[in-house]
Amino acid sequence: MTSFHSSLETYRRDIGNALDAAFPATGAPESRVVEAARYSLLGGGKRIRPVLLLASGGMFGLSPDALVPYACALEMIHTYSLIHDDLPCMDDDDLRRGQPTCHCQYGEATAILAGDSLLNRAFELLFENCTISDSGVVLPLRIRAASRMAQAAGIHGMIGGQALDLRYEQEPADEKALERLHRMKTGALIEASLLVPADLADAAPPTLAALFRYSAAIGLAFQIRDDLLDATASTETLGKTAGKDANAGKSTYVTRFGLARAQDLLSNAISEARDAISDLSMAGYVTGFFQDMTAYLLERKS
């Protein structure tokens, strides 16, 4: 795992540098919104989604230059969702990544605009990438990849999942409904992180199918682990308010099924992820990073 953690930190550093350059500070009158966006965008985080995107692209032999715009766009979309998710009208949280949430630091109106600006900048990056003549990837594949990311962020993906999350604060969700919620809210962007590079590489359908299985499984595992940590870890360890889901009456894997059943469901998801990795390995792909990432997601403490 030492090699994995070294690779993980390299990916995170490269992504942080790229994000800093892609959303620069400004001295213009609108600088407070930019400052708020950068506060959330550059304020730490696991960077799981862009890391997976870069690793998936590396598996297909794609150059970092071809991947970085998509990695940055993906993290901007994710960060905008966190800013909005923390607002008083949504999950109403005052701590994120160990620091005050964006609206606590800059006010609600500025936080909303900061999130909006990150979402818009993400699509600016995707469009800009479609105008580059020497990216090494033909234009139709770049458009296909950008379209997948847009769909993952929209009503049939992350936004739709957030809407379901709000619904199931008012009524209990069964296991099927809860899985659908999290495949949309959490899993859609994770799916995009793995399948966008496959689009750019014009991967064959069996490879796409294996990556889809893997992304669905680790997306679900990521959420179940989040629910377990929310119920068992401290606020200091998590970097966000612990126990908040239960206090808000939300449907989670722990509040609906208990710790033991949630742990069983997590184990099942991890097993499914490893089966998908095996399929990729048998197809000739180097999958060591994904094997280690699966173990890392299972064992993470925050």
Rosetta blueprint (number, residue, H / E / L):
1 M L
2 T H
3 S H
4 F H
5 H H
6 S H
7 S H
8 L H
9 E H
10 T H
11 Y H
12 R H
13 R H
14 D H
15 I H
16 G H
17 N H
18 A H
19 L H
20 D H
21 A H
22 A H
23 F L
24 P L
25 A L
26 T L
27 G L
28 A L
29 P L
30 E L
31 S H
32 R H
33 V H
34 V H
35 E H
36 A H
37 A H
38 R H
39 Y H
40 S H
41 L H
42 L L
43 G L
44 G L
45 G L
46 K L
47 R L
48 I H
49 R H
50 P H
51 V H
52 L H
53 L H
54 L H
55 A H
56 S H
57 G H
58 G H
59 M H
60 F L
61 G L
62 L L
63 S L
64 P H
65 D H
66 A H
67 L H
68 V H
69 P H
70 Y H
71 A H
72 C H
73 A H
74 L H
75 E H
76 M H
77 I H
78 H H
79 T H
80 Y H
81 S H
82 L H
83 I H
84 H H
85 D H
86 D L
87 L L
88 P L
89 C L
90 M L
91 D L
92 D L
93 D L
94 D L
95 L E
96 R E
97 R L
98 G L
99 Q E
100 P E
101 T L
102 C H
103 H H
104 C H
105 Q H
106 Y H
107 G L
108 E H
109 A H
110 T H
111 A H
112 I H
113 L H
114 A H
115 G H
116 D H
117 S H
118 L H
119 L H
120 N H
121 R H
122 A H
123 F H
124 E H
125 L H
126 L H
127 F H
128 E H
129 N H
130 C H
131 T H
132 I L
133 S L
134 D L
135 S L
136 G L
137 V L
138 V L
139 L H
140 P H
141 L H
142 R H
143 I H
144 R H
145 A H
146 A H
147 S H
148 R H
149 M H
150 A H
151 Q H
152 A H
153 A H
154 G L
155 I L
156 H L
157 G L
158 M H
159 I H
160 G H
161 G H
162 Q H
163 A H
164 L H
165 D H
166 L H
167 R H
168 Y L
169 E L
170 Q L
171 E L
172 P L
173 A L
174 D L
175 E H
176 K H
177 A H
178 L H
179 E H
180 R H
181 L H
182 H H
183 R H
184 M H
185 K H
186 T L
187 G H
188 A H
189 L H
190 I H
191 E H
192 A H
193 S H
194 L H
195 L H
196 V H
197 P H
198 A H
199 D H
200 L H
201 A L
202 D L
203 A L
204 A L
205 P H
206 P H
207 T H
208 L H
209 A H
210 A H
211 L H
212 F H
213 R H
214 Y H
215 S H
216 A H
217 A H
218 I H
219 G H
220 L H
221 A H
222 F H
223 Q H
224 I H
225 R H
226 D H
227 D H
228 L H
229 L H
230 D H
231 A H
232 T H
233 A L
234 S L
235 T H
236 E H
237 T H
238 L H
239 G L
240 K L
241 T L
242 A L
243 G L
244 K H
245 D H
246 A H
247 N H
248 A L
249 G L
250 K L
251 S L
252 T L
253 Y H
254 V H
255 T H
256 R H
257 F H
258 G H
259 L H
260 A H
261 R H
262 A H
263 Q H
264 D H
265 L H
266 L H
267 S H
268 N H
269 A H
270 I H
271 S H
272 E H
273 A H
274 R H
275 D H
276 A H
277 I H
278 S H
279 D H
280 L H
281 S H
282 M H
283 A L
284 G L
285 Y L
286 V L
287 T L
288 G H
289 F H
290 F H
291 Q H
292 D H
293 M H
294 T H
295 A H
296 Y H
297 L H
298 L H
299 E H
300 R L
301 K L
302 S L
